[in-house]
Amino acid sequence: MKAFTRGMSGLHRRVYRASGGRVMTKMGPAPVLLLTTTGRRSATPRTTPLNYLRDGDDLVLVASFGGSATHPRWYLNFEANPDVEVQIGAERHRMRARTATPEERARLWPKVVEMYPGYGRYQEKTPREIPLVVLGLP
């Protein structure tokens, strides 16, 4: 599953970038961005396509990894270095990532599940609480 997810993620990233952010901008009804983190061990840029939810000026990401028992690598990377880059369409922005507080998660979780019901199934499937990540201006 992890190898398949990584392969599809790489294909999605290449098509999104090659099209200048005009293709593969949605997964079902959910909008997609490209998140670039710095590898916590390699210190090299790592880019992942992810669904996002707008919350005022912030963007919200779901560290679901398809309901895996472990956090996705991008989540571990941002914990080591919270300065990230986001591409939405053709626009790129520097942002700072942080894990949502318990209060924020309680407010935002129903919204992300409404946006993409699969997140609810992923949470049922894994023993870990799936973190939400808030991206804001640095």
Buried (B, 14 or more C-beta within 10 A) or exposed (E): EEEEBEEEBEEBBEEBBEEEBEEBBEBEEBBBBBBBBBBBEEEEEBBBBBBBBEBEEBBBBBBBBBBBEEBBBBBBBBBEBBEBBBBBBEEEBEBBBBBBEEEBBEEBBEEBBEBBEBBBEBBEEBEBEBBBBBBEEE
